[in-house]
């Protein structure tokens, strides 16, 4: 008896008909897997749509910063003193927007609030521009590289922060993003080119109980801070904003490669972990030795709130400064952010730490952040 049947000129195998009506266990497994994959694809599409809806609602709430005319300066004419243009590098981290430090609790070593954070940012950008102007008397400085390495908000990862923060985490996120954009915009008009390298994975912005490594750069309020700042600066043609949703990344400045990260993956307690940091940098160097494109010359980290310069790494300070935990542990760190110049041949030079506590007495017009350029830093609505 033939196992083949002809229908409308098509030959049908009898075994195919049997398999269709009574599939094998393997086929059942494949069909089930396909169903699961299709269901997961639909879920991911829904999640992407929800994320897009959130970002679109945020985008509608904020106006891009209006482009401004650049501040023209006359570069030093080329001479023996000017072998090549320098790049200015400013490291920003550990702003902890939303944290409130009561000075009376720490013997008036420090104080911190939203109003003080804005004063310190205003002071920082003003002093940074003045510092670059001094260097320009002898060299050409056309490029500014801003490296942001996390903890821009206070977050709520500790119970004491949850009950003492000045305002909730969503408000911290918005204000940190707007303040970052404002600070960058004020400096950007003084440079032909500005490059922002923003690393989003950090400690205080995380949404999980413990640090998250898989997708940690996305599942973080820090990512939204960076996204808001990038959107706000979108109309300024001389700014290139790179939002790195990862734990670490390489940033090249004038032929010098910096491995940039927040630093919360380094094991330590009660101060800068000297041995822990050395071991961490050594492991990174060893892991990258066979990958030429992944090698680095120096690391840049934040997290520890105290500035430090070594031959192998740079540690940034903080905007917030000494808090109650530091005071209890016998630590004191002046609030500061670090900067330096990079030469294409000679590397780093002219390192500096901007002590932003000097800005606490700055009178810039008010305690709320200004978004309208004509008003400077005067008191206005965040969405004006």
Secondary structure as GFF3:
##gff-version 3
##sequence-region A 1 384
A	DSSP	beta_strand	4	7	.	.	.	ID=ss1
A	DSSP	beta_strand	10	13	.	.	.	ID=ss2
A	DSSP	alpha_helix	14	21	.	.	.	ID=ss3
A	DSSP	alpha_helix	25	61	.	.	.	ID=ss4
A	DSSP	beta_strand	86	92	.	.	.	ID=ss5
A	DSSP	three_ten_helix	103	106	.	.	.	ID=ss6
A	DSSP	alpha_helix	114	135	.	.	.	ID=ss7
A	DSSP	beta_strand	141	148	.	.	.	ID=ss8
A	DSSP	alpha_helix	159	164	.	.	.	ID=ss9
A	DSSP	alpha_helix	169	188	.	.	.	ID=ss10
A	DSSP	beta_strand	193	199	.	.	.	ID=ss11
A	DSSP	alpha_helix	221	232	.	.	.	ID=ss12
A	DSSP	beta_strand	239	244	.	.	.	ID=ss13
A	DSSP	beta_strand	248	253	.	.	.	ID=ss14
A	DSSP	beta_strand	256	261	.	.	.	ID=ss15
A	DSSP	alpha_helix	274	288	.	.	.	ID=ss16
A	DSSP	three_ten_helix	292	294	.	.	.	ID=ss17
A	DSSP	beta_strand	298	301	.	.	.	ID=ss18
A	DSSP	beta_strand	308	309	.	.	.	ID=ss19
A	DSSP	beta_strand	313	315	.	.	.	ID=ss20
A	DSSP	alpha_helix	324	328	.	.	.	ID=ss21
A	DSSP	beta_strand	336	343	.	.	.	ID=ss22
A	DSSP	beta_strand	347	355	.	.	.	ID=ss23
A	DSSP	three_ten_helix	356	361	.	.	.	ID=ss24
A	DSSP	three_ten_helix	373	375	.	.	.	ID=ss25
###
